[in-house]
Amino acid sequence: MLQHSGHLYGIGIGPGDPELLTLKALRLLQAAPVVAYPVAEHGKSLARSIVAQYLRADQIEIPMFFPFKLEESAQPYYDKAAENLAEHLNAARDVAVLCEGDPFFYGSFMYLYTRLCEQFPTEVVPGISSVMASASTLGVPLTYRNDAFVVLPAILPAELLAARLKVADAAVIIKLGKHFTKVHGVLNQLGLTERALYIERATMPNQRIVPFREVEPETVPYFSLIMIPSQWQPPGVMSN
């Protein structure tokens, strides 16, 4: 690790609402001379849009493109991005990398962290995940007492989704997109559709909460999830 290198910060910026940044995330973001963030194929960045109002005009910005298609490996892109960030770190410039949600919870920053953390002083600032934000937005407690809670990516095979859901008291299925129809079939098979709650783009300006039965599969975006909340009832409380 270089003694006079810049510091690398993986900053969790939350699910979309700019006011959900932590005070620490905001302080480090505004202090860093270099800000890096992922961009989509069209060049736009959701991460940057969340914190745009907090950026300084004199900060160096580094867009990083990472493909999310199964037929294309993202690893060479992470290699290139790590090289670009290392140039600034070697020049003793601190780098803040934006990561939607939490950097260590399905966050893209993890892949940069593993490439750079042994070379440069690195700090990860946790952020509010879409899972927690969605529970608050829906007004539904996720878990009680000794509940077993599981988070499942929708890309998993149907049989694996079913097996994990069978042993969970509460669950969230994330990254729905084109996998919604498969997930719907699994929930119907397990008799969980009545408990299922659907939300997309939680806390963002275009957030939508749709009754599960009314969700149109062809409109489901990547940033959406299904929540299966706990059925626990406090003593003396009768369910409807």
N, C-alpha and C positions, 0 to 999 in steps of 0.2 A: 504494500500500500504506500502510495507516494505521500511524503510528509507535507508537501505544499500544493496538493491537488485541491480541486473544488469538491464540494459536498454534493452527493446525489440524494435527492428527496423524491420519494414516491408518494404523491399526495392524493389521497382519496377525496374526491370532490362531491360525493353523494350521488343521489339518483336523478337529479335534474333541477331541483329548486335551489337557486343560488344562495338562499338564506340558510340552507342546511350545511354549508361549509362550517367546519370547526374553526375556532379562533386561531388555533395553531396552523391549520392549513392556509388560512388567509394570510397570516403573518409571513410564513415561509414563501408563499406564492408571490407576494408583493415585494419581497426582499431579493428574490433570485434574479440574477441578470439574464438567465436563459430559461425559457419555458418550452417544454416539448409536449406534444399531444398527438394521439392517433387521429388519422383522417380516413375518410371513406374514399371509394374510387373516384367520386365526383369532386374530391378535394375539400369537402366540408367536414367540420369537426364538431361533433356533439359536445365533446369534453370542453373544447374551447368556448363554445357558445354559452356553457353554464357559467364560466368565470370571466367572460369577456369584459364585464363592467369593472373588474378588479385589476385588469392588466395595465401595465404602464407602457407608454408609447416608446420608451427607450429599451424595452426588453427584447432580447433576441428570441425569435420564435422558430421552433423546429417542428414542422409537420412530419409525422411518421405514418407511412402507409403499411398496413398489415392486411393481407387477404384473409378472408374467412370462408373460402370455398374448400370443401373437403378434398377436391382433386388437386389443390395447389398447396404445397407446404409453406407455412409462414416463417419457418426457421431462418431462411436466408435473409428475410426482411428484418427480423429481429437482430441478426448478426450485423447488418448494415446500420441499423438504428443505434445499436450499442457502440459501433465504431464512431459514428457521428457525435454521440454524447461524450465519448471518451476524449475526443479532441478538445472539447470545451473544458472538461474536468482536468485534463492535463495542463490546460492553460490557467488553472486555478480559478475557473469560473464555476460557481454553484449552478446546478441544474435542477429545476423542478419539473418532474414528469407528472402530467395530469392523468388520473385514472378514475373513470366513472365508478360510483359505488365505493367499494373498499379494495385497495390494491392487492390484498392477499385473499380475496374472496372471488374467485373466477376473474381476477383482474389481469389485464394485459401487462401491467408493470412487472408481474412475477418473472416473465421471461427476460426482461432487461435486468432485473435484480440478480438473477442467477449468473448472468454474464459479467456483471460489473461490481458486485458487492465485495469481492475479494481484492479488487484493485483500488477501490476508492471508498472513502468513508460514506456510509449510506444510512439513511433513516427513512422509515416508512411511517406515514401519518395515516392512521385509520380513518375511514369514511363511513357514512351511513349507507348500508346496502339497500337495494331495491326491495329486498325481502322485508326488512324492518319498516321501511317507508310505506310499503303497501299495506302491511298490517295496521299501521296507524291511520292511513288514509281510509281504509275499509272499516275502521272502527271495530276490529275483531282481534281479541287476544290470540296469539298463536298457540301458546302452550301454558299449561298449569302444572304446578307441583312436580311430579315425577314423570311427566309425559316424555316419550321418545319422539324427537322431531327430526325430520329428514328433508334435505334439499336435493332435488333431482333435476338434472338437465333433461329437457324434453327429447333430446337426440337419442337417448338410450332406447334399446329395443323394447318392444311392448312387454315381452315376458319378464324382463328385468325390472321395468317400471312397476309391474304388477307385484312382483316378489317383494320389492322394497316397500311398497305402499301397504302391503298386508301386515307388516310388522311395525308400522309407525302409528302413533297416536295422532300425530299432526304432520302435515307435509306441505311443501311448496314445490311446484314444478315450474322451472324457469326456462327462458329462451324458447318460447313456444314456436312462433313463426309457422313454417310449413308443417310442423309436427303436431299441430293442434288436433287434427282428425284422429291420429293414432292415439294421442293422450285421451281424447274424449272416449274412444272405444274402450280403453283400459279402465277408466273411471266408471263407465257404464257397466262393464263386466263385474267390477268390484262393488257396485251399488253405492258409489261415492258421489254421484252427480248432484244429489240434493244438498250435499255439504260444500260443493265446489263453488268458489268465488273467483271471478275473473277481473283483472285490471291490466291496462296497458299504459306504458309510459308514465308510471307513477310519479307524481309531483311535478311533471313537466307541464308547460302551458297547454299541450294537446292531450293531456291525460284523459282516459276514458274508462269508466266502470260500466260493464255491460252484464246483465243477468246471464248466467252461464248458458241457459237454454237458447238465448237469442244471439249468441256469438256466431258470426259468419266466418267460417274457416278461411276463406280466401282473403279476408281482410286482416287477419291476425299478424301483427308485426313481431319482429325479433324481440323487442323490448316489451314483453308481456309475460304474465305469469298466472298460474292457477293456485289458489290457496285452499287447503283442506284443513280448517282449524280444528282445534281440540274439541272433544265432546264432553269434557269434564264439567260437572255441575257442582257448585258448592253444596254442602249439606243443607237440606231443607228447601232447596230450589227445585221446582218441578219443571221439566222440559215441556214445551207445547206439544 
